[in-house]
Amino acid sequence: MSRQMAKLESLGLIERQPSIKDRRVREAVVSTSGREMIAVLNRARERLANRILASWTDDDLDQLGKLLRRFADDLMR
């Protein structure tokens, strides 16, 4: 985990700082650049999904939503 965190930090996507609750712990927070990267990725994902789902019927989308909800619920068990 620490190598991945170091890579994200070297890319400027996160910043590590001492925890307010426990100074022995270093917390990672998403940096401004990290938030911008997240926004770019979310927009790209949304464009891709819109292109894929454009021809799907309302029933198809409803079924997809129900199955994704079931999948997410089962992951949490």
Buried (B, 14 or more C-beta within 10 A) or exposed (E): EEEEEEEBBEEEBBBEEEEEEEEEEEEBEBBEEBEEBEEEEEEEEEEEEEEEEEEEEEEEEEEEEEEEEEEEEEEEE
